[in-house]
Amino acid sequence: MDNTVWIVQTTLPGDLNEAEVGMWCQSIIDSNLAACIDIKRTTSVFRWKGETQSVPEWDVQIRTPESKKGDLISKIKSEHSYELPCITWWPVESTKEYYDWVQG
């Protein structure tokens, strides 16, 4: 794929306030592991340790180049407060201009 950008997605605890989530995201940007991060509140419904849960969370989508994806995932794993954080990723095609910007 030409002009491929990677989206890495995770969730953060809903009891964090917007400033705390912003500081967490800022540390990723400051570490030069991503070009852009989108955050929004969401509700996650899942089964955990045999019980159904429905909890507020922050949905975090991070745009990064392939060359930084592994380091970004490692940072999320090392700093995440969940025992088993949701970390998923997938490639997306973009315009050449946006791809160049994400590459840094």
MOPAC internal coordinates of N, CA, C and O (Angstrom, degrees):
PM7 1SCF
backbone

  N    0.0000 0     0.00 0     0.00 0    0    0    0
  C    1.4575 1     0.00 0     0.00 0    1    0    0
  C    1.5275 1   109.88 1     0.00 0    2    1    0
  O    1.2310 1   120.50 1   -47.62 1    3    2    1
  N    1.2855 1   116.65 1   132.38 1    3    2    1
  C    1.4552 1   120.91 1   173.39 1    5    3    2
  C    1.5228 1   109.09 1   -85.68 1    6    5    3
  O    1.2310 1   120.86 1   -27.94 1    7    6    5
  N    1.3247 1   115.97 1   152.06 1    7    6    5
  C    1.4586 1   121.74 1   175.78 1    9    7    6
  C    1.5283 1   112.74 1    55.98 1   10    9    7
  O    1.2310 1   120.33 1  -139.61 1   11   10    9
  N    1.3347 1   116.98 1    40.39 1   11   10    9
  C    1.4558 1   121.20 1  -178.19 1   13   11   10
  C    1.5242 1   111.01 1   -86.04 1   14   13   11
  O    1.2310 1   121.71 1   -52.01 1   15   14   13
  N    1.3109 1   114.33 1   127.99 1   15   14   13
  C    1.4596 1   123.82 1   174.20 1   17   15   14
  C    1.5238 1   106.29 1  -113.52 1   18   17   15
  O    1.2310 1   119.79 1   -34.01 1   19   18   17
  N    1.3202 1   118.01 1   145.99 1   19   18   17
  C    1.4563 1   121.79 1   178.51 1   21   19   18
  C    1.5216 1   110.31 1  -102.30 1   22   21   19
  O    1.2310 1   120.91 1   -43.70 1   23   22   21
  N    1.3157 1   115.86 1   136.30 1   23   22   21
  C    1.4561 1   121.79 1   172.44 1   25   23   22
  C    1.5268 1   106.73 1  -106.50 1   26   25   23
  O    1.2310 1   121.02 1   -56.83 1   27   26   25
  N    1.3081 1   115.65 1   123.17 1   27   26   25
  C    1.4586 1   122.43 1   174.91 1   29   27   26
  C    1.5256 1   105.85 1  -110.05 1   30   29   27
  O    1.2310 1   120.91 1   -51.83 1   31   30   29
  N    1.3152 1   115.86 1   128.17 1   31   30   29
  C    1.4682 1   120.38 1  -176.09 1   33   31   30
  C    1.5215 1   110.03 1  -120.75 1   34   33   31
  O    1.2310 1   121.25 1   -39.44 1   35   34   33
  N    1.3219 1   115.22 1   140.56 1   35   34   33
  C    1.4506 1   122.26 1   173.52 1   37   35   34
  C    1.5176 1   108.39 1  -146.76 1   38   37   35
  O    1.2310 1   120.99 1    -4.97 1   39   38   37
  N    1.3133 1   115.71 1   175.03 1   39   38   37
  C    1.4587 1   121.31 1   173.87 1   41   39   38
  C    1.5201 1   108.00 1  -125.37 1   42   41   39
  O    1.2310 1   121.19 1   -28.60 1   43   42   41
  N    1.3188 1   115.33 1   151.40 1   43   42   41
  C    1.4551 1   122.08 1   175.60 1   45   43   42
  C    1.5317 1   108.16 1  -122.24 1   46   45   43
  O    1.2310 1   119.94 1   -23.19 1   47   46   45
  N    1.3249 1   117.72 1   156.81 1   47   46   45
  C    1.4594 1   120.69 1  -178.62 1   49   47   46
  C    1.5289 1   113.05 1   -57.85 1   50   49   47
  O    1.2310 1   121.37 1   -42.98 1   51   50   49
  N    1.3100 1   114.98 1   137.02 1   51   50   49
  C    1.4625 1   120.86 1  -178.89 1   53   51   50
  C    1.5090 1   114.03 1   -68.58 1   54   53   51
  O    1.2310 1   119.72 1   164.48 1   55   54   53
  N    1.3320 1   118.14 1   -15.52 1   55   54   53
  C    1.4641 1   119.30 1   179.57 1   57   55   54
  C    1.5284 1   112.31 1   -81.63 1   58   57   55
  O    1.2310 1   120.16 1   173.93 1   59   58   57
  N    1.3427 1   117.29 1    -6.07 1   59   58   57
  C    1.4577 1   119.72 1   171.56 1   61   59   58
  C    1.5214 1   108.49 1   -72.46 1   62   61   59
  O    1.2310 1   120.35 1   -36.46 1   63   62   61
  N    1.3269 1   116.93 1   143.54 1   63   62   61
  C    1.4629 1   118.21 1   176.04 1   65   63   62
  C    1.5307 1   109.61 1   -87.04 1   66   65   63
  O    1.2310 1   120.99 1    -9.13 1   67   66   65
  N    1.3006 1   115.71 1   170.87 1   67   66   65
  C    1.4639 1   120.24 1  -174.75 1   69   67   66
  C    1.5315 1   112.33 1   -60.99 1   70   69   67
  O    1.2310 1   120.40 1   144.21 1   71   70   69
  N    1.3207 1   116.85 1   -35.79 1   71   70   69
  C    1.4657 1   120.08 1   179.11 1   73   71   70
  C    1.5310 1   110.86 1   -66.00 1   74   73   71
  O    1.2310 1   120.12 1   139.60 1   75   74   73
  N    1.3267 1   117.38 1   -40.40 1   75   74   73
  C    1.4677 1   120.79 1   178.82 1   77   75   74
  C    1.5249 1   111.14 1   -64.95 1   78   77   75
  O    1.2310 1   120.64 1   137.68 1   79   78   77
  N    1.3244 1   116.38 1   -42.32 1   79   78   77
  C    1.4657 1   120.32 1   177.20 1   81   79   78
  C    1.5276 1   109.64 1   -64.80 1   82   81   79
  O    1.2310 1   120.94 1   139.47 1   83   82   81
  N    1.3191 1   115.80 1   -40.53 1   83   82   81
  C    1.4604 1   120.10 1   177.93 1   85   83   82
  C    1.5158 1   112.62 1   -61.51 1   86   85   83
  O    1.2310 1   120.29 1   139.99 1   87   86   85
  N    1.3239 1   117.06 1   -40.01 1   87   86   85
  C    1.4709 1   120.82 1   178.39 1   89   87   86
  C    1.5279 1   110.70 1   -66.85 1   90   89   87
  O    1.2310 1   120.35 1   141.44 1   91   90   89
  N    1.3414 1   116.94 1   -38.56 1   91   90   89
  C    1.4674 1   121.19 1   177.89 1   93   91   90
  C    1.5327 1   109.33 1   -62.54 1   94   93   91
  O    1.2310 1   120.84 1   134.45 1   95   94   93
  N    1.3270 1   115.99 1   -45.55 1   95   94   93
  C    1.4659 1   120.74 1   178.75 1   97   95   94
  C    1.5269 1   111.30 1   -65.68 1   98   97   95
  O    1.2310 1   120.77 1   139.31 1   99   98   97
  N    1.3226 1   116.14 1   -40.69 1   99   98   97
  C    1.4648 1   120.13 1   180.00 1  101   99   98
  C    1.5204 1   111.08 1   -60.44 1  102  101   99
  O    1.2310 1   120.08 1   144.78 1  103  102  101
  N    1.3349 1   117.45 1   -35.22 1  103  102  101
  C    1.4692 1   119.74 1   179.48 1  105  103  102
  C    1.5326 1   111.07 1   -65.28 1  106  105  103
  O    1.2310 1   120.56 1   147.85 1  107  106  105
  N    1.3331 1   116.54 1   -32.15 1  107  106  105
  C    1.4697 1   119.97 1   176.56 1  109  107  106
  C    1.5228 1   110.45 1   -69.90 1  110  109  107
  O    1.2310 1   120.94 1   135.81 1  111  110  109
  N    1.3254 1   115.81 1   -44.19 1  111  110  109
  C    1.4690 1   120.17 1   178.05 1  113  111  110
  C    1.5299 1   109.51 1   -63.25 1  114  113  111
  O    1.2310 1   120.14 1   134.37 1  115  114  113
  N    1.3545 1   117.34 1   -45.63 1  115  114  113
  C    1.4569 1   121.47 1  -179.09 1  117  115  114
  C    1.5258 1   112.08 1   -63.44 1  118  117  115
  O    1.2310 1   120.30 1   151.75 1  119  118  117
  N    1.3329 1   117.03 1   -28.25 1  119  118  117
  C    1.4632 1   121.60 1   177.59 1  121  119  118
  C    1.5274 1   111.75 1   -80.04 1  122  121  119
  O    1.2310 1   120.56 1   178.73 1  123  122  121
  N    1.3269 1   116.53 1    -1.27 1  123  122  121
  C    1.4614 1   123.31 1   179.39 1  125  123  122
  C    1.5384 1   111.78 1    61.68 1  126  125  123
  O    1.2310 1   120.97 1  -144.03 1  127  126  125
  N    1.3399 1   115.76 1    35.97 1  127  126  125
  C    1.4603 1   120.06 1   179.32 1  129  127  126
  C    1.5212 1   112.65 1  -101.28 1  130  129  127
  O    1.2310 1   120.13 1   175.44 1  131  130  129
  N    1.3246 1   117.36 1    -4.56 1  131  130  129
  C    1.4602 1   120.93 1  -179.46 1  133  131  130
  C    1.5173 1   109.76 1  -155.04 1  134  133  131
  O    1.2310 1   121.61 1   -23.47 1  135  134  133
  N    1.3175 1   114.51 1   156.53 1  135  134  133
  C    1.4574 1   120.61 1   177.45 1  137  135  134
  C    1.5184 1   111.69 1   -95.82 1  138  137  135
  O    1.2310 1   120.39 1   149.33 1  139  138  137
  N    1.3361 1   116.86 1   -30.67 1  139  138  137
  C    1.4563 1   120.88 1  -172.07 1  141  139  138
  C    1.5249 1   109.11 1  -155.39 1  142  141  139
  O    1.2310 1   120.40 1   -36.68 1  143  142  141
  N    1.3208 1   116.83 1   143.32 1  143  142  141
  C    1.4613 1   121.92 1   177.46 1  145  143  142
  C    1.5209 1   108.52 1  -135.28 1  146  145  143
  O    1.2310 1   120.86 1   -50.01 1  147  146  145
  N    1.3220 1   115.96 1   129.99 1  147  146  145
  C    1.4672 1   121.99 1   175.01 1  149  147  146
  C    1.5201 1   108.24 1  -107.56 1  150  149  147
  O    1.2310 1   120.62 1   -43.00 1  151  150  149
  N    1.3217 1   116.42 1   137.00 1  151  150  149
  C    1.4661 1   120.44 1   177.43 1  153  151  150
  C    1.5285 1   109.50 1  -129.24 1  154  153  151
  O    1.2310 1   121.44 1   -34.37 1  155  154  153
  N    1.3194 1   114.85 1   145.63 1  155  154  153
  C    1.4579 1   119.64 1   174.04 1  157  155  154
  C    1.5192 1   108.66 1  -157.11 1  158  157  155
  O    1.2310 1   121.23 1   -25.97 1  159  158  157
  N    1.3143 1   115.25 1   154.03 1  159  158  157
  C    1.4624 1   120.47 1   177.24 1  161  159  158
  C    1.5255 1   109.09 1   -76.63 1  162  161  159
  O    1.2310 1   121.22 1   -33.76 1  163  162  161
  N    1.3241 1   115.26 1   146.24 1  163  162  161
  C    1.4558 1   120.91 1   179.31 1  165  163  162
  C    1.5254 1   108.60 1  -150.58 1  166  165  163
  O    1.2310 1   120.51 1    -8.26 1  167  166  165
  N    1.2997 1   116.63 1   171.74 1  167  166  165
  C    1.4574 1   122.31 1   171.39 1  169  167  166
  C    1.5158 1   107.51 1  -120.25 1  170  169  167
  O    1.2310 1   120.76 1   -51.68 1  171  170  169
  N    1.3175 1   116.15 1   128.32 1  171  170  169
  C    1.4613 1   121.08 1   179.02 1  173  171  170
  C    1.5251 1   109.40 1  -107.48 1  174  173  171
  O    1.2310 1   121.19 1   -44.95 1  175  174  173
  N    1.3224 1   115.34 1   135.05 1  175  174  173
  C    1.4557 1   122.10 1   176.37 1  177  175  174
  C    1.5251 1   106.50 1  -117.92 1  178  177  175
  O    1.2310 1   120.61 1   -54.90 1  179  178  177
  N    1.3331 1   116.43 1   125.10 1  179  178  177
  C    1.4601 1   120.24 1  -174.93 1  181  179  178
  C    1.5245 1   110.20 1  -158.52 1  182  181  179
  O    1.2310 1   121.48 1   -15.23 1  183  182  181
  N    1.3142 1   114.78 1   164.77 1  183  182  181
  C    1.4603 1   120.86 1   174.87 1  185  183  182
  C    1.5187 1   107.65 1   -99.84 1  186  185  183
  O    1.2310 1   120.68 1   -52.85 1  187  186  185
  N    1.3317 1   116.30 1   127.15 1  187  186  185
  C    1.4582 1   121.54 1   179.21 1  189  187  186
  C    1.5180 1   108.60 1  -135.87 1  190  189  187
  O    1.2310 1   121.25 1   -59.14 1  191  190  189
  N    1.3258 1   115.22 1   120.86 1  191  190  189
  C    1.4555 1   122.70 1   179.71 1  193  191  190
  C    1.5274 1   111.60 1    52.19 1  194  193  191
  O    1.2310 1   121.49 1  -135.32 1  195  194  193
  N    1.3552 1   114.75 1    44.68 1  195  194  193
  C    1.4475 1   121.59 1   174.16 1  197  195  194
  C    1.5157 1   116.30 1    82.95 1  198  197  195
  O    1.2310 1   119.63 1  -179.72 1  199  198  197
  N    1.3140 1   118.32 1     0.28 1  199  198  197
  C    1.4625 1   120.78 1  -179.35 1  201  199  198
  C    1.5207 1   110.45 1  -125.20 1  202  201  199
  O    1.2310 1   121.47 1   -38.58 1  203  202  201
  N    1.3232 1   114.79 1   141.42 1  203  202  201
  C    1.4562 1   120.05 1   177.09 1  205  203  202
  C    1.5281 1   109.28 1   -77.24 1  206  205  203
  O    1.2310 1   121.34 1   -48.00 1  207  206  205
  N    1.3126 1   115.03 1   132.00 1  207  206  205
  C    1.4602 1   122.53 1  -179.94 1  209  207  206
  C    1.5278 1   109.46 1  -117.42 1  210  209  207
  O    1.2310 1   120.66 1   -32.18 1  211  210  209
  N    1.2965 1   116.34 1   147.82 1  211  210  209
  C    1.4639 1   122.77 1   171.04 1  213  211  210
  C    1.5252 1   105.71 1  -137.36 1  214  213  211
  O    1.2310 1   121.15 1   -72.15 1  215  214  213
  N    1.3336 1   115.41 1   107.85 1  215  214  213
  C    1.4624 1   119.19 1  -171.99 1  217  215  214
  C    1.5278 1   111.52 1  -134.26 1  218  217  215
  O    1.2310 1   120.80 1   -32.89 1  219  218  217
  N    1.3254 1   116.07 1   147.11 1  219  218  217
  C    1.4665 1   119.21 1   173.33 1  221  219  218
  C    1.5245 1   109.49 1   -73.14 1  222  221  219
  O    1.2310 1   121.03 1   -39.09 1  223  222  221
  N    1.3127 1   115.64 1   140.91 1  223  222  221
  C    1.4591 1   121.38 1   178.14 1  225  223  222
  C    1.5328 1   108.70 1  -144.78 1  226  225  223
  O    1.2310 1   121.72 1    -8.02 1  227  226  225
  N    1.3115 1   114.31 1   171.98 1  227  226  225
  C    1.4577 1   122.54 1   169.70 1  229  227  226
  C    1.5202 1   107.46 1  -103.43 1  230  229  227
  O    1.2310 1   120.59 1   -52.77 1  231  230  229
  N    1.3208 1   116.47 1   127.23 1  231  230  229
  C    1.4615 1   122.49 1   174.93 1  233  231  230
  C    1.5265 1   106.75 1   -91.58 1  234  233  231
  O    1.2310 1   120.68 1   -54.43 1  235  234  233
  N    1.3281 1   116.30 1   125.57 1  235  234  233
  C    1.4609 1   121.52 1  -175.15 1  237  235  234
  C    1.5290 1   108.92 1  -123.10 1  238  237  235
  O    1.2310 1   120.42 1   -60.66 1  239  238  237
  N    1.3280 1   116.79 1   119.34 1  239  238  237
  C    1.4662 1   122.16 1   176.50 1  241  239  238
  C    1.5236 1   108.42 1  -114.91 1  242  241  239
  O    1.2310 1   121.73 1   -54.22 1  243  242  241
  N    1.3177 1   114.29 1   125.78 1  243  242  241
  C    1.4590 1   121.53 1  -172.98 1  245  243  242
  C    1.5235 1   109.16 1  -118.65 1  246  245  243
  O    1.2310 1   120.12 1   -50.38 1  247  246  245
  N    1.3315 1   117.38 1   129.62 1  247  246  245
  C    1.4639 1   121.89 1   176.77 1  249  247  246
  C    1.5128 1   109.33 1  -100.09 1  250  249  247
  O    1.2310 1   121.61 1   -52.87 1  251  250  249
  N    1.3299 1   114.53 1   127.13 1  251  250  249
  C    1.4563 1   120.10 1  -175.80 1  253  251  250
  C    1.5254 1   110.20 1  -146.81 1  254  253  251
  O    1.2310 1   119.82 1   -23.80 1  255  254  253
  N    1.3309 1   117.95 1   156.20 1  255  254  253
  C    1.4652 1   119.47 1   173.38 1  257  255  254
  C    1.5281 1   109.62 1   -78.55 1  258  257  255
  O    1.2310 1   120.92 1   -20.84 1  259  258  257
  N    1.3131 1   115.85 1   159.16 1  259  258  257
  C    1.4628 1   120.60 1  -179.81 1  261  259  258
  C    1.5268 1   111.66 1   -56.81 1  262  261  259
  O    1.2310 1   120.36 1   144.60 1  263  262  261
  N    1.3268 1   116.91 1   -35.40 1  263  262  261
  C    1.4607 1   120.89 1  -177.15 1  265  263  262
  C    1.5309 1   113.49 1   -64.59 1  266  265  263
  O    1.2310 1   119.93 1   160.67 1  267  266  265
  N    1.3257 1   117.74 1   -19.33 1  267  266  265
  C    1.4667 1   121.56 1  -177.69 1  269  267  266
  C    1.5258 1   112.73 1  -110.77 1  270  269  267
  O    1.2310 1   120.33 1   175.07 1  271  270  269
  N    1.3219 1   116.98 1    -4.93 1  271  270  269
  C    1.4656 1   121.54 1  -174.60 1  273  271  270
  C    1.5258 1   112.40 1   -58.48 1  274  273  271
  O    1.2310 1   119.70 1   132.80 1  275  274  273
  N    1.3089 1   118.19 1   -47.20 1  275  274  273
  C    1.4666 1   121.23 1  -178.53 1  277  275  274
  C    1.5198 1   112.91 1   -61.54 1  278  277  275
  O    1.2310 1   120.39 1   135.84 1  279  278  277
  N    1.3279 1   116.86 1   -44.16 1  279  278  277
  C    1.4650 1   120.66 1   178.83 1  281  279  278
  C    1.5323 1   110.99 1   -66.44 1  282  281  279
  O    1.2310 1   120.60 1   142.63 1  283  282  281
  N    1.3303 1   116.46 1   -37.37 1  283  282  281
  C    1.4658 1   120.57 1   177.25 1  285  283  282
  C    1.5239 1   110.63 1   -62.61 1  286  285  283
  O    1.2310 1   120.21 1   133.26 1  287  286  285
  N    1.3152 1   117.20 1   -46.74 1  287  286  285
  C    1.4709 1   121.23 1   179.75 1  289  287  286
  C    1.5258 1   110.07 1   -62.14 1  290  289  287
  O    1.2310 1   119.85 1   138.86 1  291  290  289
  N    1.3185 1   117.88 1   -41.14 1  291  290  289
  C    1.4683 1   121.33 1   177.61 1  293  291  290
  C    1.5296 1   111.37 1   -61.55 1  294  293  291
  O    1.2310 1   120.52 1   138.54 1  295  294  293
  N    1.3241 1   116.62 1   -41.46 1  295  294  293
  C    1.4723 1   120.76 1   178.93 1  297  295  294
  C    1.5230 1   110.31 1   -64.20 1  298  297  295
  O    1.2310 1   120.16 1   135.44 1  299  298  297
  N    1.3279 1   117.29 1   -44.56 1  299  298  297
  C    1.4604 1   120.03 1   179.01 1  301  299  298
  C    1.5279 1   109.77 1   -59.70 1  302  301  299
  O    1.2310 1   120.31 1   132.05 1  303  302  301
  N    1.3332 1   117.01 1   -47.95 1  303  302  301
  C    1.4778 1   120.74 1  -179.81 1  305  303  302
  C    1.5248 1   111.48 1   -58.69 1  306  305  303
  O    1.2310 1   120.20 1   136.97 1  307  306  305
  N    1.3215 1   117.22 1   -43.03 1  307  306  305
  C    1.4708 1   120.40 1  -174.73 1  309  307  306
  C    1.5266 1   112.80 1   -73.61 1  310  309  307
  O    1.2310 1   119.97 1   154.24 1  311  310  309
  N    1.3371 1   117.67 1   -25.76 1  311  310  309
  C    1.4654 1   120.19 1  -174.91 1  313  311  310
  C    1.5228 1   113.64 1  -106.75 1  314  313  311
  O    1.2310 1   119.83 1   174.45 1  315  314  313
  N    1.3204 1   117.94 1    -5.55 1  315  314  313
  C    1.4634 1   120.66 1  -174.24 1  317  315  314
  C    1.5157 1   111.31 1   -76.61 1  318  317  315
  O    1.2310 1   120.81 1   -36.98 1  319  318  317
  N    1.3295 1   116.07 1   143.02 1  319  318  317
  C    1.4665 1   120.13 1  -177.51 1  321  319  318
  C    1.5308 1   112.99 1   -85.52 1  322  321  319
  O    1.2310 1   119.62 1   164.86 1  323  322  321
  N    1.3288 1   118.33 1   -15.14 1  323  322  321
  C    1.4654 1   120.51 1  -179.14 1  325  323  322
  C    1.5253 1   111.17 1   -78.00 1  326  325  323
  O    1.2310 1   121.40 1   -32.78 1  327  326  325
  N    1.3281 1   114.93 1   147.22 1  327  326  325
  C    1.4609 1   121.27 1   173.77 1  329  327  326
  C    1.5311 1   110.32 1   -61.10 1  330  329  327
  O    1.2310 1   120.86 1   139.39 1  331  330  329
  N    1.3224 1   115.96 1   -40.61 1  331  330  329
  C    1.4662 1   122.01 1   179.18 1  333  331  330
  C    1.5298 1   108.46 1  -135.88 1  334  333  331
  O    1.2310 1   120.35 1   -93.71 1  335  334  333
  N    1.3347 1   116.94 1    86.29 1  335  334  333
  C    1.4662 1   118.52 1  -179.10 1  337  335  334
  C    1.5242 1   112.30 1   -71.29 1  338  337  335
  O    1.2310 1   121.26 1   -33.62 1  339  338  337
  N    1.3117 1   115.19 1   146.38 1  339  338  337
  C    1.4639 1   121.04 1   171.89 1  341  339  338
  C    1.5256 1   107.03 1   -77.62 1  342  341  339
  O    1.2310 1   120.55 1   -62.75 1  343  342  341
  N    1.3171 1   116.54 1   117.25 1  343  342  341
  C    1.4618 1   121.44 1   175.09 1  345  343  342
  C    1.5247 1   106.25 1  -133.69 1  346  345  343
  O    1.2310 1   121.09 1   -66.06 1  347  346  345
  N    1.3174 1   115.53 1   113.94 1  347  346  345
  C    1.4590 1   120.83 1   178.51 1  349  347  346
  C    1.5220 1   108.28 1  -128.35 1  350  349  347
  O    1.2310 1   120.96 1   -20.17 1  351  350  349
  N    1.3355 1   115.76 1   159.83 1  351  350  349
  C    1.4684 1   119.41 1   178.46 1  353  351  350
  C    1.5195 1   110.14 1  -153.83 1  354  353  351
  O    1.2310 1   121.89 1   -24.95 1  355  354  353
  N    1.3144 1   113.99 1   155.05 1  355  354  353
  C    1.4525 1   120.90 1   179.20 1  357  355  354
  C    1.5257 1   109.53 1  -158.22 1  358  357  355
  O    1.2310 1   120.66 1   -27.04 1  359  358  357
  N    1.3296 1   116.34 1   152.96 1  359  358  357
  C    1.4582 1   120.19 1   178.34 1  361  359  358
  C    1.5315 1   110.77 1   -86.24 1  362  361  359
  O    1.2310 1   121.17 1   -32.73 1  363  362  361
  N    1.3164 1   115.36 1   147.27 1  363  362  361
  C    1.4661 1   121.33 1   173.21 1  365  363  362
  C    1.5205 1   108.28 1  -135.43 1  366  365  363
  O    1.2310 1   121.11 1   -33.26 1  367  366  365
  N    1.2997 1   115.47 1   146.74 1  367  366  365
  C    1.4594 1   119.97 1   174.61 1  369  367  366
  C    1.5158 1   108.78 1   -86.19 1  370  369  367
  O    1.2310 1   121.04 1   -31.36 1  371  370  369
  N    1.3098 1   115.62 1   148.64 1  371  370  369
  C    1.4571 1   120.50 1  -179.76 1  373  371  370
  C    1.5237 1   109.53 1  -141.14 1  374  373  371
  O    1.2310 1   121.47 1    -2.63 1  375  374  373
  N    1.3034 1   114.79 1   177.37 1  375  374  373
  C    1.4566 1   118.32 1   173.64 1  377  375  374
  C    1.5257 1   108.96 1   -67.85 1  378  377  375
  O    1.2310 1   120.82 1   -22.84 1  379  378  377
  N    1.2884 1   116.04 1   157.16 1  379  378  377
  C    1.4650 1   121.42 1   178.23 1  381  379  378
  C    1.5228 1   110.58 1   -58.81 1  382  381  379
  O    1.2310 1   120.64 1   139.79 1  383  382  381
  N    1.3343 1   116.38 1   -40.21 1  383  382  381
  C    1.4648 1   121.25 1  -178.38 1  385  383  382
  C    1.5314 1   111.31 1   -64.28 1  386  385  383
  O    1.2310 1   120.67 1   135.31 1  387  386  385
  N    1.3428 1   116.32 1   -44.69 1  387  386  385
  C    1.4722 1   119.83 1  -179.63 1  389  387  386
  C    1.5377 1   109.65 1   -67.95 1  390  389  387
  O    1.2310 1   120.52 1   137.58 1  391  390  389
  N    1.3055 1   116.61 1   -42.42 1  391  390  389
  C    1.4740 1   121.29 1   176.83 1  393  391  390
  C    1.5244 1   110.39 1   -55.47 1  394  393  391
  O    1.2310 1   120.33 1   132.36 1  395  394  393
  N    1.3301 1   116.98 1   -47.64 1  395  394  393
  C    1.4612 1   121.17 1  -179.78 1  397  395  394
  C    1.5249 1   110.98 1   -60.37 1  398  397  395
  O    1.2310 1   120.41 1   139.65 1  399  398  397
  N    1.3273 1   116.83 1   -40.35 1  399  398  397
  C    1.4677 1   121.09 1   179.64 1  401  399  398
  C    1.5334 1   110.55 1   -65.41 1  402  401  399
  O    1.2310 1   119.97 1   135.10 1  403  402  401
  N    1.3288 1   117.67 1   -44.90 1  403  402  401
  C    1.4717 1   121.34 1   179.70 1  405  403  402
  C    1.5247 1   110.81 1   -62.76 1  406  405  403
  O    1.2310 1   120.29 1   144.48 1  407  406  405
  N    1.3353 1   117.05 1   -35.52 1  407  406  405
  C    1.4555 1   120.86 1   179.76 1  409  407  406
  C    1.5254 1   111.78 1   -62.38 1  410  409  407
  O    1.2310 1   120.79 1   155.71 1  411  410  409
  N    1.3198 1   116.09 1   -24.29 1  411  410  409
  C    1.4717 1   120.01 1   179.35 1  413  411  410
  C    1.4542 1   111.18 1    89.70 1  414  413  411
  O    1.2310 1   120.10 1   180.00 1  415  414  413

